[in-house]
């Protein structure tokens, strides 16, 4: 069969995501702080947007437009000539009068924050070690090796590269690298630049004042037994009294297994809730967080310029384009707020037991349940609940927190977060000398009509950061 090229007309339907729709979806998944920054950016770029002062009331027309968002679209439709009064603006006088405010030479910078209110830069581990390296008596070649070692330390202070790789990358002898590494390991904090946990603790134990020779022996000869918590093996291997071993283990326990974390970034990350749920009587009211979010309106000045008949065609096209962008932004913000409100309202309806009685009454919930309730798509619910926090009478939670898989609870089901909370309670109330094993936790949960497998308990225990029973047992 011969091949030939043909032209065909075909009519198809497909979804096209317009830039306006992309912006609306982007705003929907922003949290409160990201939303404030996005609006501030739009205010900077779009001259048709204005931010009202919080104590400045809307006019009757602006209030009507905010309640009826479709009315805002009328502002971008050009009226017939003669409907509006022609605006005769003297642009040169306008720029002379108001443009000077933005001249850097005329600003007094009085609106800037005082110097004492600015955050100071923190010293990290690299800078701390670099200062000591600059004061050391190492040769230039040794400094180069030491700098390479310092640059390959992880956040805990451990060397994150093998000595062989280090020697090959610098084209130097392996013994030379070991010698420089020993010098760097004497820097503050002690234990830094170690290759593993044993070496880290051993460096610190050798620098103890007063010295403890038994602690050094345990780390050198019986570290594996110590790490497994087998003190009886340590006693048999070293042939020393058990009381002396327990005293030495106490000393080892006081050492820092992660010396680099002292220089980690410890800035507190503050969570700004997007929604407040307030209990009023027997019901709950929802308040959206508008703190810091500017109140937007379309500039009356540019509305008059758009409807006047004296503006050049290019100017009018530009104003109309920016007007559409401003109107769509305001509509998108209002739509975002309404969507968050409806989703939060649905979550409260499904998780009323949690709000009334606590985490033990958190019920299983999936995105489809809320999507069907508010008549939206699951992807929309996912965007709304991602990276957004709600302040409730029981604390601050991410909206995703209320969506949990179900676990059999008698004839009903219970949320996985409730089961994790019960496991945490069991571990906190256990005897430290005889901690509960995963099997015993399964049996304890079964007595509360919660039926899960031992491997599920182990998984939840790992998520909660709880070590196994062998490592939770009190040794001394």
ABEGO torsion letter per residue (X at the ends): XBBBBBBBBBBBBBBBBBAAAAAAAAAAABBAAAAAAAAAAAAAABAABBBBBAABBBBAAAAAAAABAAAAAAAABBBBBGABBBBBBBAAAAAAAAAAAABAAABAGAABBBAAABBBBBBBAAAAAAAAAAABABBAAAAAAAAAAAAABBAAGBBABBAAAAAAAAGBBAAAAAAAAAAAAABOBBGBGBABAAAAAAAAAAABOBBBAAAAAAAAAAAAAAAAGBAAAAAAAAGBBAAAAAAAAAAAAABBABAAAAABBABBBBBBBABBBBBBEABBBBBBBABGBBBBBBBAAAAAAAABAABBAAAAAAAAAAAAAAAAAAAAAAAAAAAAAAAAAAAAAAAAAAAAAEAAABBBBBAAAAAAAAGBBAAAAAAAABGBBBBBAAEBBBAAAABBBBBBBEABBBBAAAAAAAAAAAAAABBAABBBBAAAAAAAAAAAGBBBBAAAAAAAAAAAGBBBAAAABBAX
